[in-house]
Amino acid sequence: MATLYTQDLQIDELTGMPHDVRLTATVRVELNRIERLLLKSGEVDFILQSSVWGIDGNLLNGNNDNLFYFSDQTMTTEGTYTFSRVVPRHVLNEDHSSFLNRDDEISASFSLRCFDKDLPINTSIMTPIYRGYF
């Protein structure tokens, strides 16, 4: 069965662009022998998807917020895949409370999908939470 291993979520301020940040999320994908053969043959497509979430995690803050999606990637081989995007800082400001902890908790999710009826894959993982103030 395909396995995802979380590598990292980085949020970097951009020199000369104080209102923007670059998010870079990486994940390692490992496939079993049959999945590698099918991928190499081109008989099936493996799609890797990623999105960024604001983590709320308690009753006072509500549910987690989907902040944005990265573009999907079609896998060509197993290995490490990187998603990157520049966004305005305010996109990551997911805690708008004036009386609670205003730190923002950000995480990236990854999903590997194969829609072939003989090899359905739908596995997901999230990065550890990145804490900051945006």
N, C-alpha and C positions, 0 to 999 in steps of 0.2 A: 504494500500500500504506500502511496506517495506520502512523504513526510515533509513538513515545513519546520524549519528551525529559525527562530527570530534572531537576527543579528543586531540591528540597531535602529534607533530613530534619533536623528540629529536635527536641531533647530539652530541655525546660524544667522546672526545679524549680517547684513551686507554692507560693506564699506561704501560710503557715499550715498546709501539708500536707507536712512534711519527708520523709515516707516514700513520697510519690507523685511521679510525673513525668508531664508531658503530652508525647506524641509527636505531631508534626505532619509529615506527608509530603505533598509536592505533586508532581504530574507534569503535563506539558503533552502533550496529544494532538492530533495533526494528521492529518486524513483527506484522501484524494484526492477528486476531484470526484464520482466514482461513489459512493463511500462516503458522502459528505455528502448526496447526493440520496436514497440508500436510507435513511439515518438520518432525514432530514426527512420522508420519506414514511411512516415508521412500519412499513415492510415487514420490517425486520430490527432485532434488538436488539443493541446493543454493550454488553458488561458489562466494567467496569473493576474489577479485583481488586487488593488490596494486602495484604502481610504483612510482618512484621518478623522479621529473622534475626540470630542471633548468629554472627559470622563467626569460624571457627576456623582454617581454611586451612593446617594442616600436619599431619603424621602424628602428632605427639605429642598434639595437641588433638582429633583426630577430625574428623568432618564438621561442616558448618555446622548450627546448630540453629534450627528454626522456633520462634520465641518466641510469636507470636500472629498472628491475622488481623484486619484491619479488616473492617467490613461492606462487601459489594459495592456498587458504584454503577452504575446504569443510565445510560448517556450520553444526554444530550438534545441536545448540540451538541459540536463540537470546542472545545477550550480547555483551561484549567488546572483540575485537580480536586484537592481537598484531602481527606485522610483525617486524623482526629484521634481520640486516645483517651487517657484517663488510666489509668495502670497503677501498681502498687506498684513501687518502685525495684528490689526483688530480682528481678523478672521479667527485668530486663536484665542481671543478674549471670550471664553465660554462661560465665565462666572461673572454675572452682572450684579451680584448682591452687594448692598452697601453695608450690611451688618455681619455677614459671614466671612469666613476666610476667602479672600479674593484671588488667591493663587489659582492659576489655570493648570489643569491636568490634561495632558495631551497624549494620545496613543495612536499608533497606526495598526490597522488590521490588514491581513493578507488572506486571500482565498485562492486556492487552486481548484480549477474546474475542468472537467472533461465531460462533454455532453454526449459521448458515444453510448448507445444503449447497452453495449456489451462490456463497457469499461467506465461506468459512471464514477466520477471522482468529485467530491465536494468536501474539501478539508480547509480549515481556517486556523489562524493563530493571531495573537496580538502582541505588540511590543510591550516591554515594561513602560510604565507611565513616566512621562517627562513632565516635570513641574517647573513652572516659570510664571512670570507676570507679564501679560501682554496687553 
